[in-house]
Amino acid sequence: MRVKICGITNLKDALHAVECGADALGFVFYPKSPRYITPAAAKRIIDKLPPFVERVGLFVDEGIETIDTVCRYSDISRAQIHFEVDEESLDAISLQTLPVVRAKSADDLKQFKNRYRLIDAHSEAYGGAGVRLNLAWFEGMDCSKMILAGGLTPENVREAKALGFYGVDVSSGVESIKGKKDPKKVKQFIANAKSL
């Protein structure tokens, strides 16, 4: 199972996550978030990353041109779209996208069913709220293109493994304070997610 560590704000946290086996790092380009990072600061971190690490930029209520510009400048490899958007708009963005489904019910899981997508619990905040989804919603579904987010921790990530998700995404569940990762939690989360 692939692991994304989201809400990266500094090089130390980024390199430690990669060293522990993270497949992707998330950078939050949403000024109202406590994990917000400027495109310039994200670029400074990304420039020092080893090869083959996915760099995901999280966007809320931004236009296509802004998303494209920030991603090009920062060397983001995929745009995570954390707001209501249609298939046409996703296709208009110049790089690969990851739409976010903020699920209120099991029916919401059918959105973007032919795309890789991130499934998060609906909350007023955009990510990092620590709200868990009801895993019973996913039973009997094809979860192979879904990335599970919302309320995951090193202690509960194993519960998601049996459902066959493509990956998991964590932010607040591995933090010491908002915007700063706890090295032990990051290491344990990744180990538990990737263990057989």
Secondary structure in CASP SS format (residue, H / E / C, confidence):
PFRMAT SS
TARGET T0000
AUTHOR 0000-0000-0000
METHOD secondary structure of the structure
MODEL  1
M C 1.00
R E 1.00
V E 1.00
K E 1.00
I E 1.00
C C 1.00
G C 1.00
I C 1.00
T C 1.00
N C 1.00
L H 1.00
K H 1.00
D H 1.00
A H 1.00
L H 1.00
H H 1.00
A H 1.00
V H 1.00
E H 1.00
C C 1.00
G C 1.00
A C 1.00
D C 1.00
A E 1.00
L E 1.00
G E 1.00
F E 1.00
V E 1.00
F C 1.00
Y C 1.00
P C 1.00
K C 1.00
S C 1.00
P C 1.00
R C 1.00
Y E 1.00
I C 1.00
T C 1.00
P H 1.00
A H 1.00
A H 1.00
A H 1.00
K H 1.00
R H 1.00
I H 1.00
I H 1.00
D C 1.00
K C 1.00
L C 1.00
P C 1.00
P C 1.00
F C 1.00
V C 1.00
E E 1.00
R E 1.00
V E 1.00
G E 1.00
L E 1.00
F E 1.00
V C 1.00
D C 1.00
E C 1.00
G C 1.00
I H 1.00
E H 1.00
T H 1.00
I H 1.00
D H 1.00
T H 1.00
V H 1.00
C H 1.00
R H 1.00
Y H 1.00
S H 1.00
D C 1.00
I C 1.00
S C 1.00
R E 1.00
A E 1.00
Q E 1.00
I E 1.00
H C 1.00
F C 1.00
E C 1.00
V C 1.00
D C 1.00
E H 1.00
E H 1.00
S H 1.00
L H 1.00
D H 1.00
A H 1.00
I C 1.00
S C 1.00
L C 1.00
Q E 1.00
T E 1.00
L E 1.00
P E 1.00
V E 1.00
V E 1.00
R E 1.00
A E 1.00
K C 1.00
S C 1.00
A H 1.00
D H 1.00
D H 1.00
L H 1.00
K H 1.00
Q C 1.00
F C 1.00
K C 1.00
N C 1.00
R C 1.00
Y C 1.00
R E 1.00
L E 1.00
I E 1.00
D E 1.00
A E 1.00
H C 1.00
S C 1.00
E C 1.00
A C 1.00
Y C 1.00
G C 1.00
G C 1.00
A C 1.00
G C 1.00
V C 1.00
R C 1.00
L C 1.00
N C 1.00
L H 1.00
A H 1.00
W H 1.00
F H 1.00
E C 1.00
G C 1.00
M C 1.00
D C 1.00
C C 1.00
S C 1.00
K C 1.00
M E 1.00
I E 1.00
L E 1.00
A C 1.00
G C 1.00
G C 1.00
L C 1.00
T C 1.00
P C 1.00
E C 1.00
N C 1.00
V H 1.00
R H 1.00
E H 1.00
A H 1.00
K H 1.00
A C 1.00
L C 1.00
G C 1.00
F C 1.00
Y C 1.00
G E 1.00
V E 1.00
D E 1.00
V E 1.00
S C 1.00
S H 1.00
G H 1.00
V H 1.00
E E 1.00
S E 1.00
I E 1.00
K C 1.00
G C 1.00
K E 1.00
K E 1.00
D C 1.00
P H 1.00
K H 1.00
K H 1.00
V H 1.00
K H 1.00
Q H 1.00
F H 1.00
I H 1.00
A H 1.00
N H 1.00
A H 1.00
K H 1.00
S C 1.00
L C 1.00
END
